[in-house]
Amino acid sequence: MDARSWLEYTGWLRYAARGGHIPGAVHLEWKRTLQGDGTLRPPPQLKALVQHKGLPPQQRIITYCQSGVRAAHLAWVLGQLGYEVAVYDGSWAEWGNDPQLPVE
């Protein structure tokens, strides 16, 4: 699950040698988990947000962003909702700079 902005996810904005996203990655910008005042959305809203992405609760999710910070936030939220979650530490800084890895 890609926690970056839509512009980063689509490759229009890039902070690595290549733009785009990991093939098959679902996009959910970490900011969408927050309300207008910066507090976390209530659990029912968060659950609906994630379910809208088509992720069943039993699916293990790996989050990433550019360097892992936004991915850690999203992983924590998903963990609170009962998902099994891991953070891809290298995130896009690693993946987007490795010409041997596929990009969408």
C-alpha positions as a LaTeX table, in Angstrom:
\begin{tabular}{lrrr}
\hline
Residue & $x$ (\AA) & $y$ (\AA) & $z$ (\AA) \\
\hline
Met1 & 0.00 & 0.00 & 0.00 \\
Asp2 & 1.46 & 3.31 & $-1.13$ \\
Ala3 & 1.06 & 6.06 & 1.47 \\
Arg4 & 2.45 & 8.84 & $-0.73$ \\
Ser5 & 0.55 & 11.63 & $-2.46$ \\
Trp6 & $-1.37$ & 10.94 & $-5.67$ \\
Leu7 & 1.23 & 12.95 & $-7.62$ \\
Glu8 & 4.02 & 10.75 & $-6.28$ \\
Tyr9 & 2.03 & 7.55 & $-6.86$ \\
Thr10 & 1.36 & 8.46 & $-10.50$ \\
Gly11 & 4.94 & 9.58 & $-11.12$ \\
Trp12 & 4.16 & 13.24 & $-11.77$ \\
Leu13 & 6.19 & 14.17 & $-8.71$ \\
Arg14 & 9.28 & 12.15 & $-7.99$ \\
Tyr15 & 12.02 & 12.05 & $-5.41$ \\
Ala16 & 13.89 & 9.11 & $-6.92$ \\
Ala17 & 15.48 & 8.32 & $-10.28$ \\
Arg18 & 12.14 & 6.96 & $-11.50$ \\
Gly19 & 8.58 & 7.96 & $-10.80$ \\
Gly20 & 5.55 & 5.76 & $-10.36$ \\
His21 & 4.72 & 3.00 & $-7.92$ \\
Ile22 & 5.39 & $-0.63$ & $-7.12$ \\
Pro23 & 3.33 & $-2.84$ & $-9.46$ \\
Gly24 & 0.06 & $-3.86$ & $-7.82$ \\
Ala25 & 0.32 & $-1.25$ & $-5.05$ \\
Val26 & $-2.93$ & 0.17 & $-3.77$ \\
His27 & $-2.86$ & 3.91 & $-3.15$ \\
Leu28 & $-4.04$ & 5.38 & 0.16 \\
Glu29 & $-2.42$ & 8.68 & 1.03 \\
Trp30 & $-1.68$ & 8.72 & 4.74 \\
Lys31 & $-3.38$ & 12.13 & 5.15 \\
Arg32 & $-6.73$ & 10.55 & 4.29 \\
Thr33 & $-6.67$ & 8.92 & 7.73 \\
Leu34 & $-6.86$ & 12.36 & 9.35 \\
Gln35 & $-9.73$ & 14.75 & 9.93 \\
Gly36 & $-9.53$ & 18.44 & 9.01 \\
Asp37 & $-8.19$ & 19.35 & 12.45 \\
Gly38 & $-5.32$ & 16.85 & 12.15 \\
Thr39 & $-6.77$ & 14.24 & 14.50 \\
Leu40 & $-7.30$ & 10.65 & 13.47 \\
Arg41 & $-10.63$ & 9.77 & 11.87 \\
Pro42 & $-12.93$ & 7.59 & 13.99 \\
Pro43 & $-12.42$ & 3.82 & 13.56 \\
Pro44 & $-15.64$ & 3.28 & 11.52 \\
Gln45 & $-14.50$ & 5.91 & 9.00 \\
Leu46 & $-11.01$ & 4.42 & 8.83 \\
Lys47 & $-12.40$ & 0.94 & 8.33 \\
Ala48 & $-14.66$ & 2.18 & 5.51 \\
Leu49 & $-11.73$ & 4.00 & 3.89 \\
Val50 & $-9.62$ & 0.84 & 3.85 \\
Gln51 & $-12.47$ & $-1.45$ & 2.81 \\
His52 & $-13.19$ & 0.91 & $-0.09$ \\
Lys53 & $-9.71$ & 0.00 & $-1.36$ \\
Gly54 & $-10.84$ & $-3.64$ & $-1.56$ \\
Leu55 & $-8.52$ & $-5.06$ & 1.06 \\
Pro56 & $-9.97$ & $-7.96$ & 3.04 \\
Pro57 & $-9.10$ & $-7.95$ & 6.78 \\
Gln58 & $-7.17$ & $-11.22$ & 6.51 \\
Gln59 & $-4.78$ & $-9.83$ & 3.87 \\
Arg60 & $-1.26$ & $-8.93$ & 5.02 \\
Ile61 & $-0.39$ & $-5.39$ & 3.94 \\
Ile62 & 3.02 & $-3.90$ & 3.33 \\
Thr63 & 3.11 & $-0.12$ & 3.39 \\
Tyr64 & 5.67 & 2.18 & 1.81 \\
Cys65 & 6.17 & 5.86 & 1.00 \\
Gln66 & 9.38 & 7.73 & 0.09 \\
Ser67 & 11.42 & 6.99 & 3.19 \\
Gly68 & 9.15 & 5.05 & 5.57 \\
Val69 & 7.70 & 7.79 & 7.79 \\
Arg70 & 4.29 & 8.12 & 6.13 \\
Ala71 & 4.22 & 4.35 & 5.67 \\
Ala72 & 4.75 & 3.89 & 9.42 \\
His73 & 1.74 & 6.10 & 10.15 \\
Leu74 & $-0.44$ & 4.15 & 7.74 \\
Ala75 & 0.85 & 0.83 & 9.10 \\
Trp76 & $-0.05$ & 1.88 & 12.64 \\
Val77 & $-3.58$ & 2.83 & 11.55 \\
Leu78 & $-4.03$ & $-0.46$ & 9.68 \\
Gly79 & $-2.71$ & $-2.38$ & 12.69 \\
Gln80 & $-5.28$ & $-0.66$ & 14.91 \\
Leu81 & $-7.95$ & $-1.89$ & 12.50 \\
Gly82 & $-6.75$ & $-5.47$ & 12.88 \\
Tyr83 & $-4.69$ & $-5.88$ & 9.73 \\
Glu84 & $-1.37$ & $-7.69$ & 9.74 \\
Val85 & 1.03 & $-4.99$ & 8.55 \\
Ala86 & 4.69 & $-4.47$ & 7.76 \\
Val87 & 6.59 & $-1.39$ & 6.57 \\
Tyr88 & 8.93 & $-1.63$ & 3.60 \\
Asp89 & 11.88 & 0.22 & 5.16 \\
Gly90 & 13.61 & 1.06 & 1.88 \\
Ser91 & 10.37 & 2.47 & 0.50 \\
Trp92 & 10.39 & 4.35 & $-2.79$ \\
Ala93 & 13.86 & 5.79 & $-2.15$ \\
Glu94 & 15.20 & 2.27 & $-2.62$ \\
Trp95 & 12.72 & 0.87 & $-5.17$ \\
Gly96 & 12.58 & 3.94 & $-7.41$ \\
Asn97 & 16.37 & 4.15 & $-7.60$ \\
Asp98 & 16.91 & 0.49 & $-8.53$ \\
Pro99 & 16.62 & 0.18 & $-12.35$ \\
Gln100 & 16.22 & $-3.60$ & $-12.06$ \\
Leu101 & 12.91 & $-3.37$ & $-10.16$ \\
Pro102 & 9.61 & $-3.00$ & $-12.06$ \\
Val103 & 7.60 & 0.22 & $-11.89$ \\
Glu104 & 4.04 & 1.08 & $-12.88$ \\
\hline
\end{tabular}
